[in-house]
């Protein structure tokens, strides 16, 4: 609009100047050349006056805006002064509620008391283990579900020796049906502080003679017998109970669950697991589903689709049993992988030989750019920890920090399940 007004004003000035020239030529009989020059001079005079008037208007507008800014600055300075006086007055007042002021200290003292209790419980367990020549180093205590003292793990030669494949499968099936696949937890700690950040769910099979078998000893037979989907379904139910217990303590501690590829491919079992996880979406940030690297690489589309359904619900994944560093962090992050568990000896060998696609010293930072945490597992002695710290590893897991310990049976049952029989609600755990 302003440009149109200026154009209209210029047109009016041109018409006025032309009219003056016409009057001089016609009415006063002035020669055409002189009348035209006078008309042109008159036009320049009008334009000069308009420019001067425009500058005066702009100057007046600028002065008006400057005065407005000055007034606003004065108001702001006054309000800031009032606020400063109020702050000074508030700082000079005594604290009205001493209980509210000391509440954070009370909570910290309560946390310290719980830690001291955990330390005392751990020392008691270690004394019992030392008495039986099975000592286990302690880790930094944390708020966890009640754990029972760990029992010795029997060797296969002493428990399953002399049995053929079908007899071992029958023993595993009987243990599953009888609820003698027990849940154990092993901590994942920060380095070098050794503060518990996560737990991994491991399973142990208890035979009728009370000997306990490691998962690596009986899972091949369970897989051959087609029991993995059934074990994983019950595993998920038990681990949800544990995660609820951890969440009730307001602790940011998660749980790793190892899920078999067969379970992802079994439509009926996966539908049951998906329904359970849908009902517990609030626990998604504390529940990490874990797969071996080799299984993840060879997953067919059906199993990958199951992973996508879990990722859409906010659940995260972890890859363990890493065999090489030929990894794509961006691709893993896009599929929901948030943890990578690498054997400590593999990292140290790669660092020594300086071979492979990625140097171990760069792995932690590379994964961190895509939101993936690196965990070194199977840590057995202190010298390994020192070498891992040189590689900037921030999380560790292994027998150096703590042995796997069983979760008490009552933790795995809700209030309604406590009244049910063990046959209806067997205690089934995860796998190492």
C-alpha positions in Angstrom: 0.0 0.0 0.0 2.8 2.4 0.8 4.4 1.9 -2.6 1.1 2.5 -4.3 0.6 5.7 -2.4 4.1 7.0 -3.4 3.4 6.2 -7.0 0.0 8.0 -6.8 1.7 11.1 -5.2 4.4 11.2 -7.9 1.7 11.0 -10.6 -0.2 13.9 -9.0 3.0 16.0 -8.8 3.7 15.3 -12.5 0.1 16.4 -13.4 0.4 19.6 -11.4 3.8 20.5 -13.0 2.3 19.8 -16.4 -0.7 21.9 -15.7 1.5 24.8 -14.6 3.4 24.6 -17.9 0.2 24.4 -19.9 -1.2 27.5 -18.2 2.1 29.5 -18.8 2.1 28.5 -22.5 -1.6 29.0 -23.3 -2.7 31.8 -20.9 0.5 33.8 -20.8 1.7 33.0 -24.4 5.0 31.9 -23.0 7.1 29.9 -25.6 6.7 26.1 -25.2 10.4 25.5 -24.4 10.4 28.0 -21.5 7.0 26.8 -20.2 8.4 23.2 -20.2 11.5 24.2 -18.3 9.5 26.0 -15.7 7.2 23.1 -15.4 10.1 20.7 -14.9 11.7 23.0 -12.3 8.3 23.1 -10.5 8.2 19.3 -10.5 11.7 19.1 -9.0 10.7 21.6 -6.3 7.6 19.5 -5.4 9.7 16.4 -5.2 12.3 18.1 -3.0 9.5 19.2 -0.6 8.1 15.7 -0.5 11.4 14.1 0.3 12.0 16.6 3.1 8.5 16.0 4.5 9.1 12.2 4.4 12.3 12.5 6.3 10.6 14.6 9.0 7.9 12.0 9.3 10.5 9.2 9.5 12.4 11.1 12.1 9.3 11.7 14.2 8.3 8.0 14.0 11.8 6.9 15.0 11.9 9.3 17.9 8.5 8.0 19.0 9.6 4.4 18.9 12.8 5.3 20.8 10.8 6.9 23.5 8.6 3.8 23.7 11.7 1.6 24.1 13.1 3.9 26.7 9.8 3.8 28.7 9.8 0.0 28.4 13.4 -0.2 29.6 12.5 1.9 32.5 9.6 -0.3 33.4 11.7 -3.4 33.1 14.4 -1.9 35.3 11.8 -1.0 37.9 10.4 -4.5 37.9 13.8 -6.1 38.1 14.6 -3.9 41.1 11.4 -5.0 42.8 12.2 -8.7 42.1 15.7 -8.2 43.5 14.2 -6.7 46.7 11.8 -9.6 47.0 14.6 -12.2 46.5 16.7 -10.4 49.2 13.7 -10.5 51.5 13.0 -14.2 50.9 16.7 -15.1 51.4 16.6 -13.3 54.7 13.6 -15.2 56.0 14.0 -18.4 58.0 13.0 -21.7 56.5 9.3 -22.1 57.5 9.2 -25.9 57.3 12.3 -27.7 58.6 10.8 -31.1 57.8 10.5 -30.2 54.1 14.0 -28.8 54.1 15.5 -32.0 55.6 13.4 -34.5 53.6 16.1 -35.1 51.0 18.7 -35.8 53.7 16.3 -38.2 55.4 15.8 -40.1 52.1 19.6 -40.3 51.5 20.1 -41.6 55.1 17.4 -44.3 54.4 19.2 -45.3 51.2 22.4 -45.6 53.1 20.8 -47.8 55.7 19.5 -50.1 52.9 22.9 -50.3 51.4 24.4 -51.2 54.7 21.8 -54.0 55.1 22.7 -55.3 51.7 26.4 -55.2 52.5 25.7 -57.2 55.7 23.7 -59.7 53.8 26.4 -60.1 51.2 29.1 -60.5 53.8 27.0 -63.3 55.4 26.6 -65.1 52.1 30.3 -64.8 51.4 31.2 -66.2 54.8 29.0 -69.2 54.1 30.6 -69.6 50.7 34.1 -69.3 52.1 33.3 -72.0 54.6 32.5 -74.3 51.7 35.5 -73.1 49.7 33.3 -71.3 47.2 34.0 -67.6 47.8 32.4 -65.0 45.5 33.6 -61.4 45.2 31.1 -58.7 46.1 29.7 -55.9 44.0 28.3 -52.6 45.0 24.9 -53.3 46.7 21.7 -52.2 45.1 17.9 -52.5 45.7 17.1 -56.0 44.2 14.4 -58.6 44.8 15.2 -60.9 47.8 17.9 -63.3 46.7 18.5 -66.7 48.3 22.1 -68.0 49.0 23.5 -69.5 45.8 23.7 -73.3 45.7 26.7 -75.2 44.1 26.2 -76.0 40.4 26.7 -79.6 39.7 28.8 -80.8 36.8 27.1 -82.7 34.0 29.4 -85.7 34.7 28.0 -85.9 38.2 24.3 -85.3 37.4 23.5 -86.3 33.9 26.4 -88.6 33.2 25.4 -91.9 31.6 22.1 -90.6 30.1 21.5 -90.6 26.4 19.9 -87.7 24.5 16.3 -89.0 25.0 16.8 -89.5 28.7 18.2 -86.0 29.1 15.3 -84.5 27.1 12.9 -86.4 29.4 14.7 -85.1 32.5 14.4 -81.5 31.2 10.7 -81.9 30.3 10.0 -83.3 33.7 11.8 -80.4 35.4 9.9 -77.9 33.3 6.6 -79.5 34.2 7.5 -79.7 37.9 8.6 -76.1 38.1 12.2 -76.9 38.8 13.7 -74.4 36.3 14.8 -71.7 38.7 15.5 -68.0 38.1 18.9 -66.6 38.9 20.1 -63.0 38.6 23.7 -61.8 37.9 24.4 -58.1 38.1 25.7 -55.8 35.3 27.8 -53.1 37.0 29.3 -49.8 36.1 33.0 -49.5 35.7 35.1 -48.5 37.7 32.4 -47.7 40.4 30.9 -51.3 40.3 27.4 -49.9 40.9 24.6 -52.3 39.8 22.8 -50.9 36.8 21.1 -54.0 35.4 20.6 -57.7 36.1 20.7 -60.6 33.7 18.1 -63.4 34.1 19.8 -66.8 34.1 18.3 -70.2 34.5 19.3 -73.2 36.4 17.7 -76.7 36.3 17.3 -78.4 39.7 17.1 -82.2 39.6 15.3 -84.4 42.0 18.4 -85.0 44.0 18.8 -81.2 44.5 21.8 -80.9 42.2 21.7 -77.7 40.0 22.6 -77.7 36.3 23.7 -74.7 34.4 21.6 -73.5 31.4 24.3 -74.3 28.9 24.1 -78.0 30.0 20.3 -78.5 29.5 19.2 -75.9 26.9 20.4 -77.9 23.9 18.1 -80.8 25.1 15.3 -78.3 25.7 15.7 -76.9 22.2 15.7 -80.4 20.7 12.6 -81.3 22.6 10.8 -78.2 21.4 10.5 -76.7 24.9 12.0 -73.3 24.3 8.7 -71.4 23.6 7.2 -72.8 26.7 10.2 -71.9 28.8 10.4 -68.4 27.4 6.7 -67.7 28.0 7.0 -68.6 31.7 10.3 -66.8 31.8 8.6 -63.6 30.7 5.9 -64.0 33.4 8.5 -64.5 36.1 10.7 -61.6 34.9 7.8 -59.2 34.8 7.2 -60.0 38.5 10.9 -59.2 39.2 10.8 -56.0 37.2 7.7 -54.9 39.0 9.5 -55.5 42.3 12.4 -53.3 41.1 10.1 -50.6 39.8 8.3 -50.5 43.2 11.6 -49.5 44.8 11.9 -46.6 42.4 15.3 -47.9 41.2 16.5 -47.4 37.6 17.6 -51.0 37.3 16.7 -53.1 34.2 16.6 -56.8 33.5 18.0 -58.6 30.5 16.0 -61.6 29.2 17.4 -64.0 26.6 14.6 -65.0 24.2 15.0 -67.9 21.7 14.4 -67.4 18.0 12.0 -70.3 18.1 9.8 -68.3 20.5 9.6 -65.4 18.1 8.6 -67.8 15.3 5.9 -69.6 17.4 2.8 -67.6 16.7 0.7 -68.9 19.6 3.4 -68.4 22.2 4.5 -65.1 20.8 0.9 -63.9 20.9 0.7 -64.8 24.6 4.0 -63.0 25.3 2.9 -59.9 23.3 -0.3 -59.8 25.4 1.6 -59.9 28.6 4.0 -57.1 27.4 1.0 -55.0 26.2 -0.4 -55.2 29.7 3.0 -54.1 31.2 4.1 -51.4 28.8 5.1 -49.2 31.7 7.9 -51.6 32.3 9.3 -51.3 28.7 12.2 -49.2 29.7 13.3 -51.7 32.3 12.9 -54.9 30.2 15.7 -55.7 27.6 15.2 -58.7 25.3 18.5 -60.4 24.4 19.6 -62.5 21.4 22.9 -64.0 20.3 24.6 -62.1 17.5 24.6 -65.2 15.2 20.9 -65.7 15.8 20.1 -62.1 15.1 22.0 -62.1 11.8 20.2 -65.2 10.6 16.7 -64.2 11.6 14.1 -64.8 8.9 11.4 -62.1 8.1 8.9 -63.7 10.4 11.1 -63.3 13.4 12.3 -59.8 12.4 8.6 -58.8 12.2 8.1 -60.1 15.8 11.0 -57.9 16.8 9.5 -54.9 15.1 6.2 -55.5 17.0 8.1 -55.4 20.3 10.1 -52.3 19.3 6.9 -50.5 18.5 5.8 -51.1 22.1 8.9 -49.5 23.4 10.9 -52.6 24.3 14.7 -52.6 23.7 17.0 -55.3 22.6 20.5 -56.5 23.4 23.0 -58.6 21.4 25.2 -61.0 23.3 27.8 -63.6 22.4 29.5 -61.2 20.0 31.8 -63.1 17.7 33.3 -60.3 15.6 33.1 -56.5 15.3 31.5 -56.5 11.8 28.6 -54.5 13.1 26.4 -51.6 11.8 25.6 -49.4 14.8 23.1 -47.3 12.8 21.2 -50.3 11.5 21.2 -51.9 15.0 19.9 -48.7 16.6 17.1 -48.4 14.0 15.9 -51.9 14.9 15.8 -51.0 18.7 19.1 -52.5 19.8 20.4 -50.6 22.8 23.1 -52.9 24.3 26.0 -54.9 22.9 27.6 -57.6 25.2 31.1 -58.4 24.1 33.2 -61.1 25.8 36.1 -59.5 27.7 38.7 -61.8 26.2 37.5 -61.0 22.6 38.0 -57.3 23.3 41.4 -57.7 24.7 42.5 -60.0 21.8 41.3 -57.5 19.3 43.0 -54.7 21.1 46.3 -56.7 21.1 46.2 -57.7 17.5 44.7 -54.3 16.3 42.8 -56.2 13.6 39.1 -56.0 12.5 36.7 -53.4 11.3 36.6 -51.5 14.5 39.3 -51.1 17.2 38.0 -51.9 20.6 39.2 -48.6 22.0 36.8 -46.8 19.6 33.9 -49.2 20.0 32.3 -47.6 23.1 32.3 -44.1 21.6 31.1 -45.4 18.2 28.1 -47.2 19.8 27.4 -44.3 22.1 26.7 -42.0 19.1 23.8 -44.2 18.2 22.5 -44.7 21.8 24.0 -48.2 22.3 25.8 -49.1 25.5 28.8 -51.5 25.5 28.9 -54.2 28.1 32.0 -56.5 28.6 30.9 -59.9 30.0 32.7 -63.0 31.3 35.1 -60.9 33.5 37.0 -63.2 35.8 39.8 -61.2 37.4 40.9 -57.7 38.3 43.6 -57.4 35.6 40.9 -57.7 33.0 39.1 -54.8 34.5 42.2 -52.6 34.3 42.6 -53.4 30.6 39.0 -52.8 29.9 39.1 -49.4 31.5 41.9 -48.5 29.1 39.4 -49.4 26.3 36.8 -47.0 27.8 34.4 -49.8 28.7 31.7 -48.5 31.1 29.8 -51.7 32.0 30.9 -55.1 33.1 29.5 -58.5 34.0 31.1 -61.7 35.3 32.0 -63.9 38.3 34.5 -61.3 39.5 31.7 -59.0 40.6 29.1 -61.6 41.7 27.9 -65.2 41.1 24.4 -65.7 39.9 22.0 -66.0 42.8 18.5 -67.5 42.9 15.4 -65.3 43.4 13.2 -66.3 46.2 10.0 -68.1 45.1 7.7 -65.6 46.7 9.0 -62.8 44.5 7.9 -64.7 41.4 4.3 -64.9 42.5 1.7 -62.1 42.7 -0.8 -61.9 45.6 -3.2 -64.1 43.7 -0.6 -66.5 42.5 0.6 -67.1 46.1 -2.6 -69.0 46.8 -2.2 -71.1 43.7 -0.4 -74.4 43.6 3.1 -74.8 42.2 1.8 -77.1 39.5 -0.3 -74.3 38.0 2.3 -71.6 38.4 5.8 -73.3 38.1 8.9 -71.2 38.7 10.6 -71.0 35.3 13.7 -68.8 34.6 15.9 -67.4 31.9 19.0 -68.8 30.3 22.6 -68.1 30.6 
